Amino acid sequence: MTTALLLIPHTKGINRTSYMDHCIRDIISSGYFPILYDIYAGHLPMTYGEFIKEALPKASEVFIFCDFSEGKGLRQMVEQAEPGREITTKTITGDKSSYLTDLSTILKDVAVRTNIPIELLKSRSRKREVCDARYVYFVRAKRITKNSLKRIGEEVGRDHSTVHTGIKTARNTREVTELYVNTYNNENPCE
């Protein structure tokens, strides 16, 4: 059986044990053996971040259940521990989406999802569809990584002020917001 690191954000107002049972059953029924902090930490006292660093090399997949929380902090902990690691967010109802924490991987993902080649995203093209896809990359990279605006821009040959303006434009332009929502399964870029 393949191992999976199972991360569950803090939940408020629900029975955490019952929710964890649902998450564990879902992972096991998908053919994975879960590595879970709540069980693991009982044997060794450690912080959640320390647990993630120790458990990542042992897991072939990373799942964050996000029925009650986006899990952004957990994605950032995974990114810090192992840049470039693919993270799958899941809900008990079966919704799934993947997060890629490496900037070049995020850029490739945006290129594939928007059907705009990476070369065009890195080019000086001012075509509307290219700029919109580039803005989607800016927002996505800012949302799921801790990279600076400067570093995000360097990936496509832009400076930090262009990234800042692009993120602002993405959030204030209906077409770009719709492109982001359609590209990333109804996830709102303005959150």
N, C-alpha and C positions, 0 to 999 in steps of 0.2 A: 504494500500500500504506500502511496506517495504521501509525503508530509506536507502540510500547509500551515503557515503561520496565520492564526486567526486573531484579528484585532477588533475589539469591540469598544467603541467610544463610550464615555460615561453616559448613562441613561438616567433621566429624571422621571419620577412619577410612575414607574412601572416596576414589576418584579424582575430584577436583574437575573436571578437564577433561572427563572422560566424563559426569559429571552435568550440567555446563553444556551440553555438546553435546545431551543429551536435552532440556533446558529450551529451548534455542534452537530446536531442531527442532519442539518442541510449539508454540511461539509462532508460528513461520513457517507451520506447517501450519494454524494458526488464522487466518491472513491478516494478520499483523502483521509489521512490520519492527522487530526488537529493538534497543533502546539498552541497552548492557550495560557496567557499570563496568570489568570486567576487560579489555575491548577498548578502551574509551574512554580510560581512565586511562593507557594506554600512550603516548598522544599528549600528554597534559597531566597533569603530576603534581598530584593533588588528593586530598583525603580523600573518603571515601564520602559524608559529609554535604554537602560542597561539590558533588560530582557530582550528588547528588539535587536540590539547589537549581537547578543549571544545566540538568539534563535534564528536570525536570518540565514546564516550559512547552512543550517540544518533543514531549511524549508525550501521546497521546490516552487511553491506558490505563496503569494501573500494575499489574504482576503481581509477587507475591512467591511464589517456590516454597518450600514448607515441608515437603518430604519428611523432612528431618532436623532442622529447627528451626522453632519457631513464628514467628520473624521479628518479634517484638514491638518490638525496637529499631529495625528498619527502618520499621515502621509509624509509630513515634513520630517518626522523622526526616522522613518524608513529611508527617506532620501539622504539624510545626514549619515546614516549608518552604511548605506550601500547605494551610491548614486547610480542611476540607470536601471534600477530594479523595477520591474513591472508590478503594479499593484492593481488588484481587481476589487472594486467596490461591489457589494451585493446587498440585496434586501431579502427578507424572508419570502416575499412574494415572487422572487426570482429575477428581479431587475439586476442587470450587471453592466458595468462599464470598467474599462481599464484606464489606469493612470500610468504614465511613463514619466519618470522623474529626471531623466537626462535631457538637456536642452536639444541636442541633436536628434534624439529619439522623438521628442515632442514635435520638432519641426517636421520630421519624416511623417509622423502620424497626421499632422495637420495637412501636409501635402497630399497624402493618400485620401484623407476624408474629404478634402475640398476639391480634389482632382486638379490641383495646381502644382506643377513640378517644382522641386526644391530650387532648381536653378533660377526659376522666375521669382520665387519668394526672396531669393538673395540678390536679385537683379535690381536695377534702378527703375524698373517698370512702374508706371503710374496708372496702369489700367485698373479700372474699378475692382474687378474680380480678384486681381492680384493683391491690391492694397487691402481689400476686405479680408482675404485669407491671411495676409501678414498680420493684420490686427487681431485675428482669431489666435494666431500663434502668440502674440504679445500677451493677450489676456490669459491664455491657457498656461503659458510659462510662469506668469506672475502669480497665478492662482495656486499652482501645485508645486512650486519650487521656492527656495529661499534665495534664488539668484538675484543679484542687483539688476536694475534696469540697464545699466551699462553692459553687463554680461549677457543679458537677454538680447540686447541690440547687436552685440558683436557677432552673434550667431548668424545674423542676416545682413551684416555690414551696415548697421545703423548705430546712432549714438543714443544716449540715455533720454535725451529730450524728445527724440522721435518716438521712442517706445512709450514714454509718458503721454505724449499727444495721441498716439495710436490707441492706447488703452482708454483714454478719455473719449476719443472719437467712437470707439467700439461700443462704449456704454451709452452714447448719446445718439447713435445712428441706428434707425430701425432695421435697415438692411443687414448691417453687421451683427446686430443683436440676434436677428432671426437666423443668420448663417451660423452663429455660435450655438444657438439653441438647437438647430437642426443637426449640426455636426456632433454635438455632445449630449444627445438624448435628453433634451428639454432642460438641461442645466442652465440656470440663469447666470449670465456673465456679470450682472450687476451686484451679485451677492458677495 
